[in-house]
Amino acid sequence: MMALLKAGKNRNSFRDRLQFHPMNPSIRPVPRTKTQARESYNKMSRWYDAISGNTEKKYRDLGLNLLAAQPGERILEIGFGTGHALVTLAQAVGPQGHVTGIDLSDGMADITRQRLAQANLSERVTLLRGDAATHPFEPDTFDAAFMSFTLELFDTPEIPHVLGACLRLLRPGGRLGVVTLVKGTPPGWPVRLYEWFHDRLPTMVDCRPIFGRAALQEAGFKLEKVDTEMMWGLPVEILLGRK
Ligand SMILES: C[S@@+](CC[C@H](N)C(=O)[O-])C[C@H]1O[C@@H](n2cnc3c(N)ncnc32)[C@H](O)[C@@H]1O
């Protein structure tokens, strides 16, 4: 009887691992090119805050709270968008710390530059323009890294590369904060509806739900915190991983 129960338990955990595997083919592919992504975010940059700024703020702030940036830290943000998180991070690290942001879009970088100048924080922040999946970051140079609504923009085979790069660029014991749309098991109808739109309008509806937790663990992060919130019926994970 015990052996049967044990076998059943193992079968479940194997099934769970299959469902949560970050390379699971049920994660939608990202068919648009990086050039298309850059052009689309350039066009969207002036309207981004009006379209999704307020919706995403709550989840981004929960992620920033979990990351808990400290005075003097060196922090990287991937996909900084219009720069709201960079302002929070730059305030938290103070004059002895430094924040670096990387984003694909010049339009987003222009808005962010203005925001940082208005907050008098330009000195504390370095803005890089490029693809975070291929940027050659120096190893062991950051205390923490942060991504909100950005990990799910990388195509499925790129996700382990991006997370692997995060692991390398962090110092031992460094933290990674991630806010991401997730699929849930089984995915609810809002996820399936959202994916229907993603399949048909992959440039406009470019974020797609992934398996966040499993992706971080597979990349070698120790998961310290997992919060799940709902945004319009879509699950959003707020994750803290440690190197
Ligand atoms: C959905 S927006 C999220 C912006 C911001 N993190 C927030 O929470 O408001 C995604 C951002 O990631 C940037 N991005 C997309 N692909 C990228 C890539 N491969 N490398 C760096 N940034 C990228 C986009 O230009 C955009 O600014």
Ligand as a Chemical Component Dictionary entry (heavy atoms), coordinates in Angstrom:
data_LIG
# 
_chem_comp.id                   LIG 
_chem_comp.type                 NON-POLYMER 
_chem_comp.pdbx_formal_charge   0 
_chem_comp.three_letter_code    LIG 
# 
loop_
_chem_comp_atom.comp_id 
_chem_comp_atom.atom_id 
_chem_comp_atom.alt_atom_id 
_chem_comp_atom.type_symbol 
_chem_comp_atom.charge 
_chem_comp_atom.model_Cartn_x 
_chem_comp_atom.model_Cartn_y 
_chem_comp_atom.model_Cartn_z 
_chem_comp_atom.pdbx_ordinal 
LIG C1  C1  C 0  6.238  45.237 -21.063 1  
LIG S1  S1  S 1  7.476  46.459 -20.938 2  
LIG C2  C2  C 0  7.719  46.542 -19.159 3  
LIG C3  C3  C 0  8.428  47.794 -18.739 4  
LIG C4  C4  C 0  8.721  47.939 -17.236 5  
LIG N1  N1  N 0  9.570  46.872 -16.754 6  
LIG C5  C5  C 0  7.453  48.001 -16.432 7  
LIG O1  O1  O 0  7.217  47.134 -15.584 8  
LIG O2  O2  O -1 6.689  48.961 -16.623 9  
LIG C6  C6  C 0  8.898  45.555 -21.478 10 
LIG C7  C7  C 0  10.161 46.392 -21.691 11 
LIG O3  O3  O 0  11.214 45.483 -22.034 12 
LIG C8  C8  C 0  11.939 45.987 -23.135 13 
LIG N2  N2  N 0  12.501 44.844 -23.852 14 
LIG C9  C9  C 0  11.865 43.971 -24.663 15 
LIG N3  N3  N 0  12.701 43.041 -25.128 16 
LIG C10 C10 C 0  13.925 43.337 -24.590 17 
LIG C11 C11 C 0  15.206 42.767 -24.731 18 
LIG N4  N4  N 0  15.414 41.689 -25.495 19 
LIG N5  N5  N 0  16.243 43.319 -24.045 20 
LIG C12 C12 C 0  16.047 44.428 -23.269 21 
LIG N6  N6  N 0  14.845 45.022 -23.124 22 
LIG C13 C13 C 0  13.795 44.479 -23.772 23 
LIG C14 C14 C 0  10.906 46.783 -23.947 24 
LIG O4  O4  O 0  11.508 47.748 -24.776 25 
LIG C15 C15 C 0  10.049 47.388 -22.841 26 
LIG O5  O5  O 0  10.553 48.641 -22.436 27 
# 
loop_
_chem_comp_bond.comp_id 
_chem_comp_bond.atom_id_1 
_chem_comp_bond.atom_id_2 
_chem_comp_bond.value_order 
_chem_comp_bond.pdbx_ordinal 
LIG C1  S1  SING 1  
LIG S1  C2  SING 2  
LIG S1  C6  SING 3  
LIG C2  C3  SING 4  
LIG C3  C4  SING 5  
LIG C4  N1  SING 6  
LIG C4  C5  SING 7  
LIG C5  O1  DOUB 8  
LIG C5  O2  SING 9  
LIG C6  C7  SING 10 
LIG C7  O3  SING 11 
LIG C7  C15 SING 12 
LIG O3  C8  SING 13 
LIG C8  N2  SING 14 
LIG C8  C14 SING 15 
LIG N2  C9  SING 16 
LIG N2  C13 SING 17 
LIG C9  N3  DOUB 18 
LIG N3  C10 SING 19 
LIG C10 C11 SING 20 
LIG C10 C13 DOUB 21 
LIG C11 N4  SING 22 
LIG C11 N5  DOUB 23 
LIG N5  C12 SING 24 
LIG C12 N6  DOUB 25 
LIG N6  C13 SING 26 
LIG C14 O4  SING 27 
LIG C14 C15 SING 28 
LIG C15 O5  SING 29 
# 
